[in-house]
């Protein structure tokens, strides 16, 4: 008589349960690795953009690209909005001659899509420039009293290493290419997010600074971390923080500008 060996149902269930447990143990590690890889890619994009930004200033008598003009287009979640998918705005923008790869304008963690003719397509931009780099208009931070930076020699307070230029804006908040940060006495009123920062880097956001370096700022306040990205609804622009002591807002305010002496 020839015997055939086979697994019993119980043995199969045990093996499946073990595989499920191992998968459950591996998933957080894989998720962290993915987040880390996206963060590194985001910072690399930021460095490329800042290099282009500095090269632009070198070629234009130290004048910076204007935050309201450096890139055209108005992004949103409205169907059939061509600006959501139009890379020509990136290629033909003020930094276009120095950035031949339009993909650097979008963080790899940004999953936003625009719908055009019934087809979902990735939106082309997730970054914005600080409104303090402007040559006209007051934005949300009037000058005076706040410093604006038109030329490279004006980055003295804060110093370039502590003055952010480019930010990963929340996909719900992105519209034009200028990020509004309401300034005031740090830690006191006004203390709010006018435009919204990204939170998809493990609860953090990418910033690129005037000296060319990039970093991921990990948010600490639960109110900032609570600004969940919906990918469907516009950001609640100008939301007021009920307790004006949000350390995340203070951190950004201190690196956005300073009062002119």
N, C-alpha and C positions, 0 to 999 in steps of 0.2 A: 504494500500500500504506500503511495506517495503522499506526503503531507505538504500542504501549502501554508506558509507562514504569512500572516497579515495582521495589521494593527486592529485592535478592538476599537469600538466607538469611543470608549472612555479614554484610551490612549491618544486618539486623534484630537479629542477635545482638550486634553492636557497640553498637547503640542501647540494647538491653536492659542490656548490661553497664555502659554509661555511667550509665543511670538508677539501677542498683543501687549504683554507686559514690557517686553524688550522695546517694541515700537514706541510705547508710551514713555519709556525712559530716554529714548533717542530723540524724540521730537523736540523737546525743549532745547537740547544741544544743537540740533540742526537749525532751529529757529534763531538761536543766538548767533550761530555762524553766518546765517543769511543776513541778519541785521548788521553784523560786523562788516561783511563784504560790501553791503550797500552803503554803509557809512564811509568806508575807505574810498569807494567809487565817487561818492558825493563830494568828499573833500578834494579828490583829484580834479573833479569838474570845477570846483570852486577856485582851485589854484590856477587852472587854465584860464578861467574868466578874468581873474585878477591880473594875470600876466598880460592878457589882451588889453585890459583896462589901463594898466600902466604904460603899455606900448602906445596906446592911443594918446595919452597925455604927453609922452615924449615927442610924438609927431605933431602935436598941436600946441606948442609953446607952453607946456605944462597945464593946459586947460583940460579938465576932466569931461568925460561924456556926461551930459545932463540926465538926471534920473527920470525926467518926464519925456525925454526924447531918445534915449539910447536904444530903445526897441519899440516898435509900433505894435498895434493890436490890442484887443480887449477880450480877455478870456472869461468864460462863464460856463454854465451848464445848459445854456439854451441850445435847442436843436438847430441844426443848419447854420451855426455861426462859423463862417470860414476861418476866423481868426484862431479858433481852437487848434486847427491842424495846418496852418499856413507857415511853413518854414522860411518862406521868402522874407518875412519880417525879421527873422534872425540873421539870415545871410546878408540882408541889405541894411541891417541896423548899423549904428555907429561903431560897434565892435566887430561887425561882420567880417571886414577885411583881415582881422587878426584871429578869427575863430572859424576854421573851415569845417568844423564838425558841429552841426546844430544840436546834436544830441546832448552836448554838455549843458544846455540850458534847462534840462529836465533831470531832476533827481531820480535815480533808479528805484527809489522806494515809492514814488508817486504813481498811483494806479488810476489816475483820473482819465476819463475818456470823454470825447465829444461825439455826438451823434450827427452825422451828415448824410443826408439822403437815405436814412434808415440804417446806416452802417456805423458801428462803433469803431472809433479810431483814437489812438492815444493822443492826448493833448501835447503840445510841443514845448511848453515852458512851465516851470514850477518855481523859478527864482525871480527875485526882484531886487532893485537897488534902493538903498537908503535915500529918502527924500532930502537929506542934508547935503547931497551932492547935486545941487541944482543951481541954475543961473537965473531963474525967474520964479515968481510965485512964492507964496508962504507955506503951502502944504499944511501940515498939521503941527508944524513947529516953527513959529514965526521968527524971523531974523530982522532986527534985534528982538529979543536978547540973545537968541541961540546962534551959535556959529554955523555958517554954511561953508562948504568947502568947494570952491570953484577951481582952484589950482593946487598942484601937488605941494607947493611951498606953504599952503595954509593948513596942512595937517600937523598942527603943533599941540593942540589941546582938544581931545586926547591925542597922544602920539599915534602914528600909523599902526603900531602893533596892537593898540587898544581901541581902534576906531573901525567899526565894521562897515563894509561897503555893500556886500551881497548877502542875501538871506534866503533860506528855503522857506518860502511862504506856504501856508496851508493851502492845499488845492481848493478848499472852499472859499478862500479869501482872494486868491490870485485874480486880478483883472488887468490893470495896466502894469507897467514895469517899475512902478515906484511904490515902495513900502512906507506907509505912514506910521510913525511912532510918536504918540503924544508925549511931550516933555513937560516937566514941572520940577518941583523939588523932589528928588528921588526919595521914595518911601512915603511921600504924601501926595495929596491931590494936585493935579490929576494923575491917577494911577489906573490906567486901563489899557487894553489892547485896542488900538484903533483898527489896524489890520491884524490878521492872525498869523502867528508863526506855526511852522510845521511841528508835528509831534511824533512822526513815524520812525525816527531813529531810536527805537527803544525808549521812547519818551523824551527824545531830544530833537535838536534842530541844527542844521548846518549854517555856519557863518563864515564869511571870508573877509579878511581885514586888509587895511590899507598898506601893510608891508608885504602882502602877498601870501600870508599863511591862512590856512583854513582849519576849523575845528568844529566839533560837535558839542553843542551846549546841552547838557542834560538838565531838563527842567525839574524843579524841586517842589513847587507849590501845587497842591491838588487842584486848584482852580485853573492853572495852566494845563496840567495833565488832563483836566476834564474837557478841554477844547477838542473833543473827538472829531476826527475828519469823517464827514458823511459821504462825500463824493456825489451828493445829490442836492444839497441845500447850500445857499450862500452863507458865508460867515456872518455872525451878528456884529457887524462893524461898530466899533465904539462902545463895546460892552463895558460897563463900569464894574470894577472889582469892589465889592461891598466893603472889604477890609483893605484899606490902602497901604498894605505892608507886604505886598507880593514881592519876594526877593527876585523872582524871574524878571519882573518888569523893571525893578531897580537895576539889575545887571545889564539889561539892554539899554536903559536910559543912560547909564554911565558910559556906555560905549557908542552912543549915537551922536552926541555933541556935548558942548560945554558952553556956559555963558561967556560972552565976550567980556574982557576986562575993561 
